[in-house]
């Protein structure tokens, strides 16, 4: 996605996020309408998401998608810890 005016956002998840990284490796990183995309990288002890969007609605949509997956992952970790 290349455009002169792109909105940018970054989400940093501190700590070892190997499981979360594996989850996102299976997800789409760009969307059919080509209004937004994201990438992620493991930086030291953090997982960093870089989001680009053509407009605020597309940006919000990608942020919601990422944070929903993170929320499900966090809840699943709590359930697994309680079962141990």
FENLIN-V290092 format. One record per backbone hydrogen bond with DSSP energy under -0.5 kcal/mol. NH is the residue of the N-H (numbers start at 1). CO is the residue of the C=O. If there is no record, write none. Layout:
BEGIN
nh->NH co->CO
nh->NH co->CO
END
This chain:
BEGIN
nh->6 co->4
nh->7 co->53
nh->9 co->51
nh->11 co->49
nh->13 co->11
nh->13 co->47
nh->14 co->12
nh->15 co->45
nh->17 co->15
nh->21 co->17
nh->22 co->18
nh->23 co->19
nh->24 co->20
nh->25 co->21
nh->26 co->22
nh->26 co->23
nh->27 co->24
nh->31 co->36
nh->34 co->31
nh->37 co->52
nh->38 co->29
nh->39 co->50
nh->41 co->48
nh->43 co->41
nh->43 co->46
nh->44 co->42
nh->45 co->43
nh->46 co->43
nh->47 co->13
nh->48 co->41
nh->48 co->46
nh->49 co->11
nh->50 co->39
nh->51 co->9
nh->51 co->49
nh->52 co->37
nh->53 co->7
nh->54 co->35
nh->59 co->55
nh->60 co->56
nh->61 co->57
nh->62 co->58
nh->63 co->59
nh->64 co->60
nh->65 co->61
nh->66 co->62
nh->67 co->63
nh->68 co->64
nh->69 co->65
nh->70 co->66
nh->71 co->67
nh->72 co->68
nh->73 co->69
nh->74 co->70
nh->75 co->71
nh->76 co->72
nh->77 co->73
nh->78 co->74
nh->79 co->75
nh->80 co->76
nh->81 co->77
nh->82 co->78
nh->83 co->79
nh->84 co->80
END
